[in-house]
């Protein structure tokens, strides 16, 4: 049985050995809503595909055109088994309901480190995805950069109160870092970006080091709303 939940995923769940992120472009806010409902109907009419899938969550982009997908798997082989036996029928049904979906990318990750205040019970009102790409694979560089970000956050003199948590994931190919950041609201994140400094962070030496890391190729920041949670019933 598959059921919906309004609860956000627990990014620190100890059984999540293979978190996946992907993006679809659907074109308009109306098609965002249609696609979310098509995903829900397609999944709810079928049994939960695997005990190794802890949860599947969909988010609507504030750009009005994209959807972010996050699935929490115990292992990559479990995901591959799902692809072999269950994925295509779901994709076909969703594409029939909403033709013309562009599937832009699928990223395989491992969570590395998380930051947040212990006991914080605030419910996120906005999810911010920071996607950073480096010039070529280097797992040591991935980890060192995240360590530097967390050091800068820990010493931030003007920390914005709207930030709830940050969960840093390393791509398995060694080239990217994805930060899944939970914020109280989109406005709180906008206000933090508008504060002095370059991005979320004051103009300190530690943040300067993060922003000018050797081999840093590019970075994007996108805001999303949690639109659909699916879990085993």
N, C-alpha and C positions, 0 to 999 in steps of 0.2 A: 504494500500500500504506500502511496505517495501523498504527503499532505503539505499544505502551505504553512508558513510561519512568518510572522512579522519581525521575529528576532534577528538581529544581525549575527553573522557568523563569529565564532570564537577563533580569532586568528592564531591563538596560542594553543589550540587543542593538541594534546600530546600525541594523538593517533594520526594526525595529518602528516604523512610522510611525503606526499606529492601534491602540493597546491598548484592549480592551473589557473591562468588568467587568459582571457581572449576578448577581442572587440569585434562587434558587428556594426556596420553602417547601414541604417535603415532609412534615413533621409529626412524625416519630419517628426515633430512631436506626436502627431496623430499616429504615425506608423510605429513610433516607439511604444506607445500604449497598446496598439494592436499586436505587436510582436510579443510583448510581455504576456498578454493574455493568451496568445497562441502557444507560447511555451508552457504556460501553466496548464492549459487544457490538454496538450499533448502528453505532458508528464503525468498529470493526475489520472488520466484514463488508463495508465499502465502501472504494473507493479514496480516498486522501487527496484532498480536494475541490479544492485549489488550491495552486499553488506560492507563492502570496502569503500563505498561512497558515503561520506559523512554528511555532506550537504552541498547544495547547488544554489547559487545566489545570482540574481540579475539586477543590474543597476542602469538607470537612465542617465545619459550624459547631459550636462547643463548646456551643451552645444546644440541640443535639440535634434541631433542626427544619429547618435551612436548609443550602443548598449555595451556595457562591460559585463563579462561573465566570470564568476569565480567558483571553482569546484574544489572540494577538499577530499582527496583520495588518500587511502592508506599507503598506496604504492603505485608506481608507474605501470607495472604489469597488470594491475587491476584495471587501470584506465584503458590500457590497450585491449584487454578482454572485452570491455564495454564497447569500444570502437568496433571490434570485430562482430559483435552480436546484437547490439542495441542502438547504436548511435544513428545509423543512416535512416532507419524508419522514422525516428523523431525529427531529423533534419528535413526529410521529405514532407512530413505533415506540416511542419512550420512553414516551409517554403510554399506549400500549396495555399496556406492561409494568408501569407504575406509574401507575394512574389518579389524578387529583385533584391533580396538581402545580400550585402557584400560582407563576406567573412574576411576580416583584414589580417588577423594574426592570432596565433595560439602560442603562449609562452609556458614553458615548464620551469618550475622554480623549487627552491627549498627555502623555508624561512630561516633566517640567520639570527637576528636579534630584534627585540621589541622594546619600546620605551613607553612609559605612562605612569601615572600616579597610582600606587597601590590602593585598592578599595574604591576607586573612582567608579561610581554607578551611573554616570551620565549616559544617556542614549544618544548616539551620534545622529546629528541632523544633516550631515554632509560627509561624503567620503571623497578624499582627495588622493588621486593616484599620481605619484611622481615617478616617472620612468626615465632612467638614466642609462645611456649607452657609452661604452668605452671602445677604444680602438683595439679590437682583437681580444681573444680570450685570455683571461688572467684571473683565476680564482683568488689568488692572494691580494690582487689589487681590489677586487670586489669587496672583500672583507675589510681591508685596510680603509677603504673609502667610507664604508658604513661606520666603522669604529670612529673615524674622524668626525662624521656627522653627529654621532651620539655624544662625542666629547664636546662639540660646539653647542649642542642642545643643552647639555648639563651645565655649561658655564654661561648660558645666554643671560645677559643682564636685564633684558626686557621681554621675558617670555610672555607670549599672548595667552590669556586665560581661556580662550576658546578652543585651544588644542586639547584633545583627549588622549590620543595614543598614536604611536607610529610603529609599523610592523615592516621590517626590511627583509625582502626576499631576493635571493641571488639566483639568476638564471642558470640552468644546468649547463649551458654552453659557455659559461664564463665571461659573457660580454655585457650583461645588463644587471642593474639593480632596480627593483620595483619597491617603492614605499607605499603601503596601504595605510593612509593616515585618516584617523577619525576626528572630526571636528564637531563642535556644538551646532554650527550652522554654516551655510555658505558665506553669509556676511561676516562671520568671525574670521574666516580664512581670507576674505577680500581685505578686511581691515588689517590683518597681519601682513599681507603683501604690500599694503600701502604705507606701512611704518618705515622709518629710516632703515636703510640697508638694501641689499640686493636679494629679494625674495624673502622667505620667512627666516629671519635672522638679522641680528644687528651687524654693523660694520666693524666686526672684530677680526683679529688675525686668524682665529680658528675658522671662522666662516670664509674668510678669504682663501685659506688653504683648501677648504672643501670645494669652493667654486672654481679653483684653478688647479685641480688635481691633475698630475701628469697622465695623459692618455684619455682624459675626459672628452668625449666626442660631442654629445648632445644631451639635452634633457627636456622633458615636457611635463606640464602640470595640467591635470584635468579634474573637474569636479563632477560628482555623481550623486544621485539619490538612490537609496536602496528601494527597489521596486518589487522584488519577488524573492522569497526564500522557499526552497523545497527541501524537505527532509524525509527520512523514512517514517512511516506511520506506525 
